[in-house]
Amino acid sequence: MDLRFGDGMPTDEERAAVDALLGPPESSWAGADRGGTDTADLRWARGGREARDRRDQLLPALHALNDRVGWISEGALDYVCRRLTVPPAEAYGVATFYAMFSVRPRPATVLHVCTDLACTAAGADELSAAVAARLGPENGVRIERSPCLGLCERAPAALVIRAGASARPAFEDEAVQAESGGPAAAAPGDGKGRRGRPTHATAVCAPATPDTAVHAATSPESAPTEPAAHTAAPQTGNPALTPTTPTTRPTPLILLRRIGTTDPTSLDDYRAHGGYTALRRAFALGPAGVIREVTDAGLVGRGGAAFPTGRKWQATAAQPDHPHYLVCNADESEPGTFKDRVLMEGDPYALVEAMTIAAYATGAHRGHLYLRGEYPRALARLTHAVRQARTRGLLGDDVLGQGYAFDIEIRRGAGAYICGEETALFNSIEGHRGEPRSKPPFPVEKGLFGKPTVENNVETLVNVLPILTMGAEAYAAIGTPASTGPKLFCVSGTVARPGVYELPFGATLGELLALAGVRDNLRAVLLGGAAGGFVRPDELDIPLTFEGTREAGTTLGSGVVMAFDDTVPLPRLLLRIAEFFRDESCGQCVPCRVGTVRQEEALHRIVDRTGADAAPDIALLREVGRAMRDASICGLGQTAWNAVESAIDRLGAYR
């Protein structure tokens, strides 16, 4: 593709998709017809500064094209570049960065078959082969092997996306019709004439069989309804799954308590079950009081880094530079992680309220919710929740009549694991490639758009609600002194009841697996996802706390717990982890870009070898792993060797 402006022209459909998002072009410099009578338009450019200030609309514009046509042509990309005054080389770099986009022609329907860890253990390779034998380009369907789709509790999983301007997912209708009895009024300005409402068809198929996957790919509008969010949280429908062991006294559900008991599309139902009580207390305490409560509660980040949330909020609030921004990281792409999806689908108003509290405490008036692109139901639910909150005065210029202004904008990711890193996420929102930035400066000083920014994931933010309703002291009494409060764990793999479990910090790994129904022939447990580490079946007494897992030589991460029995071929599982990191490396730094490739090559060579035959490659793996850990810019490269190392040292994977 020519990296300068080429001769390609957008089709009428492509132009309409972009104009619906950005509005009609104001001059021929921005892509309008040059055959008009305004000769002055040919002598100087108008609106260039304003267009450059809209660079952050690049990712939404690419989504608009992909949703409408199914791929991004050279003419369409050129048109977007003219509209936003983005150099074509940079826009091409962004469009090719994300797995969900294509710059080459492809059918309008794409079937993504997950081949990551939980789905591989459940037969994803066989599913993919069976579907490929029955479908293909001649059927108008493109089949793509996908990294984790966040549906690990219903493995194997598939996601169908069909481009078009008329169809939309069935579960969007259930959200927009809930409170008004009919389709909600649509605001102009997005890629399809409805702000934030995708008009392309999507269908989730999980657990998938060849028959159900083929049906979903050929008729996504009539695909079976996706199970409700509470089905992924077994405790909400079965009180017997509340732990009553010596280390975990019976504790009522806190974070999951509304899931399955309230209508996630109804703001009135949410308020009837305690919604917006926390925000009212926040206004009573004031910003400094809210930060003090969060600090005293001992809340730390639930995304894996475990940084104290109160310290992060205080550091942002104290910055003299304005404006301040709030970013909710809902791009959970770690294989085995799906807890944030369950919260967003089952209790979306809780996240809207929690974001409002966090913004109030840190002096932000604008929030960005960065949602991974593979979550269509969460997108529909959150879009509806934000719209209803805005209509009812819970977002906007005067929240709850307190004179405080705050609003939320939802941004869709497009399939890039690296965008879970906070600075890569900022770059993605700003319209650049999602590559991590060097630190310092830290986001609390210079984050989104170069301004002080507080970034938290969904689970961390939702924990703020019980802190304010029950008080910091009562919250801190849950769990352990160093790891306070409840924690959500994503349990998948070879267990009887996969799903999201809520336990107080301090429960053991064995107690959690007992709730999920672990099998007798357990071979290994992966903690923390692909970036985590394996433990043996005789190590199930590890306490599930940040300090407990650290002392045991492993990591808690974001709460991933994947169990594998002795029917799962461990070497091929490790090879899949290496393939994942090779695919997801952004390529910015040499240790990660080269190291992940060398790691995969070595594991390919020894996938069926053991003992002395594997020794040279294991030595090479250790050397490459140390280099990635010591010299990579961000956590992806620094942790890409963790799971392989633990499998070699703790499980004897190649003996």
C-alpha positions in Angstrom: 0.0 0.0 0.0 1.3 3.5 -0.9 2.0 5.3 2.4 1.3 8.7 0.8 -2.1 9.9 -0.3 -3.0 7.6 -3.2 -5.5 7.7 -6.1 -8.0 5.5 -4.3 -11.4 7.0 -3.6 -13.8 5.9 -0.9 -17.0 4.3 -2.0 -20.3 6.0 -1.2 -20.8 3.6 1.7 -17.4 4.2 3.2 -17.8 7.9 2.9 -21.2 7.7 4.6 -19.8 5.7 7.4 -17.0 8.2 8.2 -19.3 11.3 7.7 -21.9 9.8 10.1 -19.2 9.9 12.8 -17.3 13.1 11.9 -20.0 15.1 10.2 -19.8 16.3 6.6 -16.4 17.7 5.5 -16.2 21.5 5.6 -13.8 21.9 2.7 -12.3 20.1 -0.2 -9.0 20.0 1.8 -10.9 17.7 4.1 -12.3 15.5 1.4 -15.3 17.4 0.1 -16.1 17.5 -3.6 -13.7 19.9 -5.4 -16.1 20.7 -8.2 -18.0 23.3 -6.3 -18.2 27.0 -6.9 -16.2 28.1 -3.8 -12.9 28.9 -5.5 -11.4 30.3 -2.3 -11.6 26.8 -0.9 -8.8 25.8 -3.4 -6.5 28.6 -2.2 -6.2 28.0 1.5 -7.1 25.3 4.0 -9.8 25.8 6.6 -10.3 24.0 9.9 -6.8 22.3 9.9 -6.2 23.0 13.6 -9.7 21.7 14.6 -9.1 18.6 12.5 -5.8 17.9 14.2 -7.4 18.3 17.6 -9.7 15.4 16.5 -6.9 12.9 16.1 -8.5 10.8 18.9 -11.3 10.0 16.5 -9.1 7.9 14.3 -9.9 4.6 16.1 -13.7 5.3 16.1 -13.4 6.1 12.4 -11.7 2.8 11.7 -14.4 1.0 13.7 -17.0 2.8 11.6 -15.5 1.6 8.4 -14.9 -1.9 9.7 -18.5 -2.2 11.1 -20.0 -1.0 7.8 -17.9 -2.6 5.2 -15.9 -5.3 7.0 -12.5 -4.1 6.0 -10.6 -0.8 5.5 -9.7 0.0 1.9 -6.9 2.4 0.7 -9.4 4.9 -0.5 -11.3 4.8 2.8 -8.2 5.2 4.8 -7.1 8.1 2.7 -10.4 9.8 3.3 -10.2 9.4 7.1 -6.6 10.8 6.9 -7.9 13.9 5.0 -10.7 14.4 7.5 -8.4 14.3 10.5 -5.2 15.5 8.8 -3.4 12.4 9.9 -0.4 11.3 7.8 -1.4 8.2 5.8 1.7 6.2 7.0 0.6 6.8 10.7 -3.0 5.8 10.0 -1.8 2.7 8.2 0.3 1.8 11.2 -2.8 2.2 13.5 -5.1 0.2 11.2 -2.7 -2.7 11.0 -2.0 -2.7 14.7 -5.3 -4.2 15.7 -6.3 -7.8 15.1 -10.0 -7.0 14.5 -9.2 -4.7 11.5 -8.1 -5.7 8.0 -6.6 -3.6 5.2 -7.1 -6.4 2.7 -10.5 -7.4 1.2 -12.3 -10.0 3.2 -15.9 -11.3 3.5 -18.4 -9.2 5.5 -18.8 -12.0 8.0 -15.9 -13.1 10.2 -16.0 -16.0 12.6 -13.5 -15.7 15.4 -12.8 -19.1 17.0 -10.9 -18.8 20.3 -7.8 -21.0 20.4 -6.4 -19.8 23.7 -5.7 -21.8 26.8 -9.2 -22.7 28.2 -10.6 -23.2 24.7 -7.6 -25.3 23.6 -8.2 -27.6 26.5 -11.9 -27.8 25.6 -11.2 -28.8 21.9 -10.9 -25.5 20.1 -8.5 -26.9 17.5 -11.0 -29.6 16.5 -13.8 -27.1 16.5 -11.9 -24.8 14.2 -11.0 -27.6 11.8 -14.6 -28.8 11.7 -16.0 -25.4 11.0 -13.4 -24.7 8.3 -14.4 -27.9 6.5 -18.0 -26.6 6.2 -17.5 -22.9 5.8 -15.1 -20.6 3.8 -14.9 -17.6 1.6 -17.1 -19.2 -0.9 -19.8 -19.1 1.8 -19.1 -15.4 2.5 -17.4 -16.3 5.8 -13.8 -15.7 7.0 -12.7 -18.0 9.8 -9.9 -16.6 12.0 -8.2 -18.2 14.9 -8.5 -15.8 17.8 -6.8 -15.2 21.1 -8.9 -15.3 24.3 -12.4 -13.9 23.8 -13.1 -13.6 27.5 -15.6 -16.5 27.5 -13.5 -19.0 29.3 -16.3 -20.3 31.5 -18.1 -21.5 28.4 -15.2 -22.9 26.3 -14.8 -23.5 23.5 -16.0 -20.1 22.3 -16.6 -18.3 19.0 -17.6 -14.7 18.1 -19.3 -13.8 14.8 -19.1 -10.2 13.5 -21.0 -9.3 10.3 -20.5 -5.9 8.7 -23.5 -4.0 7.5 -25.6 -1.0 8.0 -28.9 -2.5 9.1 -28.5 -5.5 11.4 -27.7 -5.2 15.1 -27.2 -7.7 17.9 -30.3 -9.0 19.6 -29.1 -8.2 23.1 -28.8 -4.5 22.1 -32.6 -4.4 21.7 -33.1 -5.8 25.2 -31.1 -2.9 26.6 -32.5 0.0 24.7 -36.1 -1.1 25.2 -35.9 -1.9 28.9 -37.1 1.4 30.5 -39.0 3.1 27.7 -41.0 0.1 26.4 -39.5 0.7 23.0 -36.3 1.7 21.2 -34.5 4.5 23.0 -34.2 7.8 21.2 -30.9 7.9 19.3 -28.5 10.8 19.3 -26.9 11.7 16.0 -23.2 11.6 15.5 -21.8 8.1 15.5 -20.8 5.8 12.7 -24.4 4.7 12.1 -26.6 7.6 13.2 -26.9 6.3 16.7 -24.3 7.4 19.3 -22.5 4.3 20.5 -25.0 1.8 19.0 -23.3 -0.6 16.7 -25.5 -1.5 13.7 -23.4 -4.5 12.5 -24.5 -7.9 13.6 -22.7 -9.8 16.3 -23.3 -13.2 17.8 -21.6 -15.0 20.7 -21.5 -18.8 20.4 -20.3 -20.5 23.6 -19.9 -23.3 24.3 -19.6 -23.8 20.5 -20.1 -26.9 18.5 -19.6 -27.1 14.7 -23.3 -26.9 14.1 -23.9 -23.9 16.4 -20.9 -22.0 15.1 -21.9 -22.6 11.4 -25.5 -21.4 12.2 -24.2 -18.3 14.0 -21.9 -17.5 11.1 -24.5 -17.8 8.5 -27.4 -16.2 10.5 -26.0 -14.1 13.3 -29.3 -12.2 13.7 -31.1 -15.5 14.6 -28.4 -17.1 16.7 -29.5 -18.4 20.1 -29.6 -15.8 22.8 -26.5 -15.5 24.8 -26.8 -16.7 28.4 -27.4 -14.0 31.1 -24.4 -12.6 32.9 -25.2 -14.3 36.2 -24.8 -17.7 34.7 -21.0 -17.0 34.7 -21.2 -16.4 38.5 -22.2 -19.7 40.0 -22.4 -18.4 43.6 -25.2 -15.9 42.7 -27.6 -18.8 42.0 -26.3 -21.3 44.6 -25.9 -20.1 48.2 -24.3 -23.5 49.0 -21.2 -22.3 47.2 -20.5 -19.7 49.9 -17.3 -20.9 51.6 -17.5 -22.0 55.3 -14.0 -23.1 56.0 -11.7 -22.1 58.9 -9.9 -19.5 56.9 -13.0 -18.0 55.2 -15.9 -17.3 57.4 -19.3 -17.1 55.7 -19.4 -13.8 53.9 -22.3 -12.5 51.9 -21.5 -11.5 48.3 -20.5 -7.9 48.0 -19.3 -7.3 44.4 -21.6 -9.9 42.8 -24.7 -9.3 45.0 -26.8 -7.5 42.4 -25.9 -9.9 39.5 -28.8 -12.2 38.8 -31.1 -10.4 41.3 -31.6 -7.0 39.6 -32.4 -6.1 36.0 -29.1 -4.8 34.5 -30.9 -2.6 32.1 -33.1 -0.8 34.7 -31.8 2.2 36.5 -34.8 2.1 38.9 -34.0 -1.5 39.8 -30.4 -0.6 40.5 -31.3 2.3 42.8 -33.9 0.1 44.6 -31.0 -2.3 45.4 -28.7 0.4 46.9 -27.5 2.1 43.8 -26.2 5.7 44.1 -26.0 5.5 47.9 -22.2 5.5 47.6 -22.2 8.6 45.3 -24.4 10.5 47.7 -22.0 9.7 50.6 -19.1 10.8 48.4 -20.7 14.2 47.9 -21.2 14.4 51.7 -17.5 13.5 52.4 -16.0 15.7 49.7 -13.1 14.7 47.4 -10.5 14.6 50.2 -12.8 12.6 52.4 -13.4 10.0 49.6 -9.7 9.6 49.0 -9.1 9.2 52.7 -11.7 6.4 52.9 -10.2 4.6 49.9 -6.8 4.9 51.5 -7.9 3.7 54.9 -9.7 0.7 53.4 -6.4 -0.5 51.9 -7.8 -0.9 48.4 -5.1 -1.9 45.9 -5.5 -2.3 42.1 -7.1 -5.5 41.0 -5.5 -5.6 37.6 -2.3 -7.4 38.8 0.0 -4.6 39.8 -1.6 -4.1 43.2 -0.7 -0.4 43.5 -2.5 1.4 46.3 -5.6 3.0 44.8 -5.8 5.9 47.4 -2.2 6.9 46.7 -2.8 7.0 42.9 -6.0 9.1 43.4 -4.2 11.5 45.8 -1.3 12.0 43.4 -3.6 12.8 40.6 -5.8 15.1 42.6 -2.8 17.1 43.8 -1.5 17.9 40.3 -1.9 21.6 39.5 -2.1 21.0 35.7 -5.7 20.7 34.4 -7.8 19.2 33.1 -7.6 15.8 34.9 -8.9 12.7 33.2 -10.3 9.4 34.5 -9.8 6.2 32.4 -11.5 2.9 33.1 -9.4 0.1 31.7 -12.1 -2.5 30.6 -9.7 -4.1 28.0 -9.3 -7.3 30.0 -7.4 -9.5 27.5 -5.4 -11.7 29.7 -6.2 -15.3 28.7 -8.5 -16.7 31.4 -9.9 -13.4 32.6 -13.6 -12.5 32.3 -14.6 -11.0 35.6 -14.9 -7.5 34.3 -17.1 -8.7 31.5 -19.5 -10.3 34.1 -19.6 -7.1 36.1 -20.3 -4.9 33.1 -22.9 -7.2 31.7 -24.6 -7.9 35.0 -24.2 -4.6 36.9 -23.4 -1.8 34.5 -24.7 1.0 36.6 -22.3 0.1 39.4 -19.4 0.9 37.1 -21.0 4.2 36.0 -21.5 5.2 39.6 -18.0 4.1 40.6 -16.4 6.1 37.7 -18.3 9.2 38.8 -17.0 8.8 42.4 -13.4 8.3 41.2 -13.7 11.4 38.9 -15.1 13.5 41.7 -12.4 12.5 44.1 -9.6 13.3 41.6 -11.0 16.4 40.1 -11.8 14.9 36.6 -14.8 16.0 34.6 -14.3 13.6 31.7 -14.1 9.9 31.8 -13.1 7.4 29.1 -14.2 3.8 29.4 -11.9 1.7 27.1 -13.9 -1.5 26.4 -12.4 -4.4 24.6 -13.9 -4.9 21.2 -14.9 -8.5 21.7 -17.6 -7.7 24.3 -20.7 -6.8 22.3 -23.2 -7.3 25.1 -21.1 -5.3 27.6 -21.0 -2.5 25.0 -24.8 -2.5 24.6 -25.4 -2.6 28.4 -22.9 0.2 29.2 -24.1 2.4 26.3 -27.6 2.1 27.6 -26.5 2.7 31.2 -24.5 5.8 30.3 -27.5 7.2 28.3 -30.0 6.6 31.1 -27.7 8.1 33.7 -27.2 11.2 31.5 -31.0 11.4 31.0 -31.7 11.2 34.7 -29.2 13.8 35.8 -26.6 11.3 37.1 -24.1 12.3 34.4 -23.8 15.6 32.7 -23.3 19.2 33.8 -25.0 18.9 37.2 -24.6 15.4 38.7 -27.3 14.9 41.4 -27.8 18.6 41.6 -24.4 19.0 43.3 -22.9 21.4 40.8 -20.4 18.8 39.7 -20.0 18.1 35.9 -18.9 14.7 34.7 -19.6 12.6 31.6 -18.3 9.3 30.2 -17.3 8.4 26.7 -17.0 4.7 25.7 -14.1 3.8 23.4 -14.0 0.4 21.8 -10.7 -1.5 21.5 -10.0 -3.6 18.5 -8.1 -6.6 19.6 -4.7 -5.7 21.1 -3.6 -7.3 24.4 -0.9 -4.7 24.9 -3.6 -2.0 25.3 -4.3 -3.4 28.7 -1.0 -1.6 29.7 -2.1 1.9 30.9 0.1 4.0 28.7 -0.5 1.9 25.6 -4.2 2.4 26.3 -3.7 6.2 26.4 -2.0 6.1 23.0 -4.8 4.0 21.6 -7.4 6.5 22.7 -5.4 9.4 21.3 -5.3 7.8 17.8 -1.8 6.3 17.9 -0.5 2.8 17.8 -1.1 1.1 21.2 2.5 1.0 22.2 3.6 1.6 25.9 5.4 4.8 26.8 8.5 5.0 28.9 8.1 6.0 32.5 8.6 8.5 34.1 6.6 10.7 33.7 3.9 8.6 35.2 0.2 8.9 34.3 -0.7 10.8 37.4 1.6 13.6 36.0 1.2 13.2 32.3 -1.3 10.7 31.1 -4.1 10.9 28.6 -3.5 13.9 26.2 -0.5 14.8 28.4 -2.6 15.6 31.4 -2.9 14.1 34.9 -4.8 10.9 34.6 -6.0 8.2 37.0 -6.5 4.8 35.5 -8.2 1.8 37.2 -9.7 -1.4 36.0 -13.4 -2.3 36.4 -13.0 -4.5 39.5 -11.0 -1.9 41.3 -13.5 0.8 40.7 -16.5 -1.3 41.7 -14.8 -2.0 45.0 -15.1 1.7 45.8 -18.9 1.4 46.3 -18.8 -1.0 49.3 -16.0 1.1 50.8 -18.2 4.1 50.9 -21.4 2.3 51.9 -20.0 0.1 54.7 -17.1 2.3 55.7 -13.4 1.9 55.4 -13.0 0.1 58.7 -15.6 -2.6 57.9 -14.2 -3.1 54.4 -10.6 -3.5 55.7 -11.8 -6.1 58.2 -12.5 -8.4 55.2 -9.5 -10.4 54.0 -6.1 -10.0 55.5 -4.3 -7.0 56.9 -2.1 -6.7 53.7 -4.8 -7.7 51.2 -8.1 -6.2 52.2 -11.6 -6.7 50.9 -13.2 -9.2 48.5 -11.6 -10.5 45.4 -13.1 -11.9 42.2 -11.4 -15.1 40.7 -12.0 -16.4 37.2 -12.0 -20.1 37.4 -11.9 -22.1 34.2 -10.4 -25.2 32.6 -11.2 -28.7 33.7 -13.5 -28.0 36.6 -17.2 -28.8 37.1 -18.5 -25.2 37.7 -16.3 -22.7 35.8 -17.1 -19.0 36.4 -16.4 -16.0 38.5 -16.2 -16.6 42.3 -16.1 -13.9 45.0 -14.0 -14.8 48.0 -12.3 -12.7 50.7 -8.6 -12.4 50.4 -7.0 -15.2 52.4 -9.0 -18.2 51.1 -6.7 -20.9 49.8 -6.4 -22.1 46.3 -7.8 -25.5 47.4 -10.9 -23.9 48.9 -11.6 -22.0 45.7 -11.1 -25.1 43.5 -13.4 -27.1 45.8 -16.2 -24.6 45.1 -15.6 -24.9 41.4 -15.5 -28.7 41.5 -11.9 -29.7 40.7 -11.3 -33.1 39.2 -9.3 -35.9 40.9 -6.7 -36.1 38.0 -5.5 -32.5 38.4 -2.2 -32.0 36.7 -1.5 -28.3 37.2 -3.0 -24.9 38.0 -2.1 -21.7 36.2 -2.4 -18.6 38.4 -2.5 -15.2 36.8 -3.1 -16.2 33.2 -0.5 -16.4 30.5 1.6 -13.9 32.3 1.4 -15.9 35.6 2.8 -19.2 36.8 2.0 -22.8 37.3 1.6 -24.6 40.6 1.4 -28.3 41.4 -1.6 -30.2 42.8 0.2 -30.5 46.1 0.5 -26.7 46.5 -3.3 -26.0 46.9 -2.8 -24.6 50.4 -1.4 -21.4 48.9 -3.3 -18.4 50.3 -4.9 -16.3 47.6 -3.4 -13.0 48.6 -0.8 -10.8 46.9 1.7 -11.5 49.7 0.8 -15.2 49.9 1.3 -16.0 46.3 4.5 -13.9 46.2 5.9 -15.9 49.1 5.0 -19.1 47.2 7.0 -18.0 44.2 4.1 -17.3 42.0 1.6 -14.5 41.3 -2.0 -13.7 41.9 -2.2 -11.4 38.8 -5.8 -10.3 38.0 -7.3 -13.4 39.6 -7.0 -16.0 36.8 -7.2 -19.7 38.0 -7.0 -22.2 35.3 -7.1 -25.9 36.2 -5.7 -28.6 33.8 -6.0 -32.4 34.3 -3.7 -35.0 33.0 -5.5 -35.2 29.6 -4.2 -31.8 28.6 -0.8 -31.9 26.8 1.3 -29.5 28.8 4.1 -28.9 26.2 1.5 -27.8 23.6 -0.2 -25.6 26.2 3.2 -23.9 26.7 3.6 -23.5 23.0 0.3 -21.8 22.8 1.3 -19.3 25.5 4.5 -18.6 23.5 2.5 -18.0 20.4 0.2 -15.7 22.3 3.0 -13.4 23.4 4.7 -13.5 20.0 1.4 -12.4 18.4 0.6 -9.7 21.0 4.1 -8.1 21.3 3.8 -4.6 19.9 7.4 -4.8 18.6 8.5 -1.5 20.0 11.5 -2.9 22.0 14.0 -5.4 20.8 14.1 -7.7 23.9 10.4 -8.4 23.6 10.1 -8.3 19.8 13.0 -10.8 19.2 12.7 -12.7 22.5 9.1 -13.8 22.1 10.0 -15.1 18.6 13.0 -17.0 19.9 11.0 -18.4 22.8 8.3 -19.8 20.5 10.9 -21.2 18.1 12.6 -23.1 21.0 9.3 -24.5 22.3 8.4 -25.6 18.8 11.7 -27.6 18.7 11.1 -29.4 22.0 7.3 -29.8 22.0 7.7 -33.5 21.6 11.1 -34.0 23.2 12.2 -34.5 26.8 15.3 -35.1 28.9 18.7 -34.6 27.4 17.3 -33.8 24.0 15.6 -30.7 25.3 18.4 -29.4 27.5 20.1 -27.1 25.0 16.8 -25.4 24.1 15.8 -25.1 27.8 19.2 -23.3 28.5 18.4 -21.0 25.6 14.9 -20.3 26.9 16.4 -19.3 30.3 18.8 -16.9 28.7 16.1 -15.3 26.5 13.7 -15.2 29.4 16.2 -13.3 31.6 16.8 -10.8 28.8 13.1 -10.1 28.3 12.5 -9.8 32.0 15.4 -7.4 32.5 15.2 -5.2 29.4 11.6 -5.1 28.1 9.8 -1.7 28.3 6.6 -3.0 29.7 5.0 -5.9 31.5 4.3 -8.0 28.4 7.9 -8.7 27.7 8.8 -8.8 31.4 6.3 -11.6 32.1 6.3 -13.5 28.8 8.7 -16.2 30.2 7.0 -16.6 33.6 4.6 -19.5 32.8 7.2 -21.4 30.8 9.7 -21.0 33.5 7.3 -22.2 36.2 6.3 -25.2 34.1 9.9 -26.3 33.6 11.0 -25.7 37.2 7.8 -26.7 39.2 6.1 -29.2 36.9 9.1 -30.8 35.2 7.4 -30.2 31.8 10.3 -31.6 29.7 11.7 -34.3 31.9 
